[in-house]
Amino acid sequence: MNLKSLAGLVVLLSASFASAQAPETDAPAASAPAQPTSFQFQDGDRVVLIGNTVLEREQRYGSFEPRLDLALGEEKVTVRNLAWSGDTVFGHARSYFGPPEEGLQRLSGHLEMLKPTVVILCYGSELAFERLGGLPEFLTGYRNLLDLIRSKAPGVRVIIATPPPLETLPPPLPDLTAANKNLSSLRDALRKFALMQNAYFVDWFELMGGLPKPGVIRKPLTENGVHYTREGYEKLSAKLIEGLGLKLPDAPSPALENLRRAVIAKDTLFFNRWRPHNETYLFGFRKHEQGQNAKEIPMFDPLIAQGDATIQKLKEEALQQARRP
């Protein structure tokens, strides 16, 4: 090859390389699909809450279900709380005496019993106090948990909520600034995870104020920086409704209070249905002593159904009052 040909080849290669490196200004940039602005509930949905402490303690206050019922208007849904304090995506708290797999087996049975069409999950608060090096394992466990839920409830629609912020209260309670930074990083990871899992994402962390400023909280919504009070759950529930893209009608306080009490009564019945205090005697290794009483557990079902009917009636009354000028 002569020098003239060689020079031409060098110019051609240089131009090709420059063209490959140059940005394509005319072509639109690829972007991830945007999440819908609201979650679409359907009439007759069976909504199940699954998570750890923040969701389990909701049944003490009955704050979320009344707001959900009123926000959905004429659509009727039922709500069941399967959350378990201290639980993880691996099922640690649900296993009484065996490995975590036993806890997931117990959850599997409850899912088969309830057949949810919508699940709302909130997990990961333990990562606030652990190094985020365990995040990959957590997300793998979360994915496996979703696979389990979808296998037991085909077609179920999934809502993933982030853990809400913690509060730094006066000493001797600890400064939770670093823990909230961990929750903020967890939130970012859960947003991407929810998109990959075709799940609706609720940024409960940001809706509740996001990363708190350093220092002591002046008007706390928690008892100890971690566990929310009744006032805290009022705000938690309102923000969760907002995160779902729903609007709450302006129902009178007495009507909302009657609805809240009916929800607590129904939740108490359901708790005794799925987590009887003497479960070891009824279904476990001591069932030879009192196992004959296990037949009474399904007797809660008609009582729970009556509770749902009472809630529906009170909801309709509250909506009628909300519509009055």
Secondary structure, DSSP 8 states (H G I E B T S, - for coil): --HHHHHHHHHHHHHHHHHHHS--SSS---------SS----TT-EEEEEESHHHHTHHHHT-HHHHHHHHHTT---EEEE---TT--TT-TTT-SSS-HHHHHHHHHHHHHHH--SEEEEE--GGGGGS-GGGHHHHHHHHHHHHHHHHHHSTT-EEEEE--------STTS---HHHHHHHHHHHHHHHHHHHHTT-EEE-HHHHTTSS--SS--SS-SBSSSSSB-HHHHHHHHHHHHHHTT-------HHHHHHHHHHHHHHHHHHHHHHS-TTHHHHTSTTHHHHGGGGGGGGGHHHHHHHHHHHHHHHHHHHHHHHH--
